[in-house]
Amino acid sequence: MLGETVNKVRMALWLYGFFAVASLYYVYYLRNAIPALKSLANQERSSGKPFTFDNLQQIREWRQRSWLARLLAWLSHTFAGRRR
């Protein structure tokens, strides 16, 4: 009985370790993209107008068709108000 518990704990520790290392790797791998996104947000804020995509109408149509996109848009809108 105790052996099974030890194996489960060991497996959980290995998984936590793996995900921690994978997360650190992705932060290191994306280290240039993260500041670029922050500077893009600052540029957008200083220009006073939002940056958009060329296919904005297609994106809006897709958002209206997809329940997941509507949920993400709602969450984004909800939490964007809390940040400011």
Helices and strands as residue ranges (DSSP letters): H 2-29, H 33-47, H 56-65, H 67-83
